[in-house]
Each structure stands twice: as C-alpha cells, then as structure tokens.
C-alpha cells in the first residue's frame, strides 16, 4: 500500500531528503550559514550552476529553505536568494528512516565542516584567543541506558545553544555598536570500536 501524501511529505521534509544528493547537502549547509543565490553557491562550491539550481529548487520544494530576495540581473533575468528555515538536525526517528549510506554521507560531510572550522580558527589564531574557550574530550564507559542519557543530554545542549543565540541576537539588536562574535559550537559523543578480546 503506497504511503499517504501526508506521510510522504513528512518523510521528504526530513534530513534524509536533504542528504539524498551531496550537492543538495552542501547547498543546504551553506544556506544555514548565510543568504545566497544558486549562482553564488555554484561559484563558492565550484559546482555546475544548473546542478546547484536544481538542488536548490528541491530544497525549496521540501520547505527547508525559503526565497528571501530577488534582484534583477544585467540581462533582465532575476537572481533568487535563499536562506535555510530548518537547521540540519533530525530526531532519532528521522535518522532511523534514512539509509545507512545517507547517514554516513551526512556524518562525513558534517565532520568535514567541523574539521574545516577548527583548521580555519587555528590558522587564524582565534581558536585559543579567548581563555574561556572550551575543548573537552572525555573517555567514558556506559551501558545502554547511559548511552541513551548522553543522547538526551546532547539534545538539551542543542536546544540551549539555539536559546543562547536568540538571546544574543536580541541584545545585539538593542546595541547596534556591538559586534557579533562568530562561533563554531561542536559537541560529539559516539561509541568507539570494541577492543579485540573484550
């Protein structure tokens, strides 16, 4: 029995639809960070414009980006500018619906972004510029319940990050002379491969 339109729409609007193609994923992540047109994205990502435009249209169709501006070009055509309306985050249920290959693609690309952010900050000298910056690695041994508790902890941290950003945005609006501080906030926890013989 085919899924209902409502069920299909729910599945297509998940992260699984975003990672259905590497170009689509790259465009979406870029649009979570700034407003851009397909033309700008194709230049920045060094990808074919028609491919980028196609995947940007798909992202708009599933409702995870929105058109925010149109500008008339030199030849009378309009350049369309988009931004993301949904962050690259999925629930455990949505993640479970994805194929292992799609999950792996999303993980690889996200880790590439983490490493790129860290390298950029290290090279620019900003990573350790503030004494209250945070970099924590803790090796733990947990049971299944503990692993689930860590999952819930990271979900809370994610929500709290968004709340902190929202409060910061409110303060910055009332203090236009103050400059926003660009930050990369990363938290990871994952099961390590088992040691042989254990």
N, C-alpha and C positions, 0 to 999 in steps of 0.2 A: 504494500500500500504506500503510495507516494506521500511525502510529508506535506502538511498543510502550508499555505502561503505564510501564515504567521510563524510556523516552526522554521521554514526555510529562511525567512527574514532574520530570525533570531540567530541562526547558525551563521549566516553570511555576514552578520554585523560583528562577529567575534574576531579575535586576533587571528583565528585560522584563515579568515578571508584576507586579512592584511598580509600574511606571510605566504599566500598562495603563489607569489612570484617574488624573486629577490628584488626586482626593480620597484615593485609596489611597496615592499617593506622599506627600502631605502628612502623612497619619496615620503612615506608616512612619517618615518622617524625625523626626517628633515623638517617636515611641516609641524611637528610637535614643538620645534625649537624656534620657528620663525614663519613669517608670511613670505610666500614665494610663488612665482608663476612656473608652469611647466618649462618654459624657455630658460628661466634662471636655474631650475633644478637640473636640466639636461646639461647645462654648462658646468655647474658645480660638481655634479656626479660623473661627468664625462660619459654621458649616455646619449643614445639617439633620441632626438626630440619627439618623434612620432611614438616611440615606445613609452617614453615618460608621460606624454599627453594621454595615451591610452590608459595607463595605470592610475594616473591622477583622476581621470573620469570615473574609473571603477571605485576608487576610494570615496569619491563624492556620491556615487550611487548607493554605497552601503552606509552612508551617513557618518563617516568618521572624520571627514574634512568638510569645510564649507567655503563657498566663494565669498570673499570679503571686499574685493575691489576689481574694477575693470578700467583699463587705461587704453586709450586709442593709440595705435602704433603709427609708424611713418606711412604705411601703405593703406591706411584706413581700417585695418583689422584691429580687433580688440585683444589685449593681453589680459588673461584672467589670473587673479591672485587668490591663493587659498591658504588656510591655516587649519590645523587639526582641532577637532571638537571633542576628541576622546583620546586619552593618554594610552600609550602602548602597554596595557595591563589587562590581564584576563583572570577570571576566577579559576579555581581548581576544576570546576565542572567544564568551563570553556576549554581549558588546557587539555582536559581529558578527551574532548571531542576531536582534537587535532591529531593528525597522523604523526608517528614518531619522526618522520622526515621534516614535517613542518615545525615541530617543536625544536628539533635540532637546528634548523635554519634560523629560527628566532633567537635561540640561545647563542649560536655562533655570532650572529650579527650584533646582538646586544653586548656580548663580551668584547667584540671588536670596538664598539663605541666606548666601553669602559676603559679599555687599554689606550685608545686614542686620546681620551680625555686626560688620563694620567700622564701620558707621554707629553702632551701639549703643555700641561701645567708644570711638569718637571723641567722641560726645556725653557719655559718662560720664567722660571724661578718663583712661580706663585704657589706651588704645591705646599711648600713649607714656610711661606711668607708670614703666616699667622700662627702664633704659638698655640692657639686653641683649635687648630685644625685636628681632625680625627682620622686615625687609620688603625683599625683594630683587627687582629686575627686571633681567634680562639679555637683551639682544637678540642672538640667535645666528643663524648661517647654517650649516646642517648638510646632509649627504647622507642618503640613505635609511637607511644603517647607523647614522649618528649619531642620527637620529630614533628608531630602534629602541633605541639605547643610552639615550636620555633616558627612554623608556618604562620600561625595566628599572630605571633609577635611581629613578624615582618609585615603582615597586612596592616597592623596598627601603626607601625612605623611609616608605611607608605601614606596612610590617611593623615597622620600627623604632619608629614612633610608638606602635603598639599595645604593643610591649615596654616602652617607657618608661612608658606609662600603667599597665601591670601592675606594674612595679617600684614606681611611686609609690603605687599602691593598697596594696601590701604594707607599705611604710614607714608610710603613714598609719594602717593598722590597728594597728601597734605603737606609734604616737604619737597617741592619740586627741585630744590637746590641739591638735595642729597642724591648721590649716585647709587644705583643698584649694584650689588656685588654678584657677579656671575659665579655660580657654584655648581659643582658636579657632586651629587649625593648618591652614594652607592652602598648597598648592603647585600651581602651574599651569605648564604649558608647552603650546604649541599652534602650529600653522602659521598664519602671518599671510597675508592675501590678497596675491597677487603684485602688484608694482607694474607699471603699464602700460608696455609696451615692454621688459620684462625677460624 
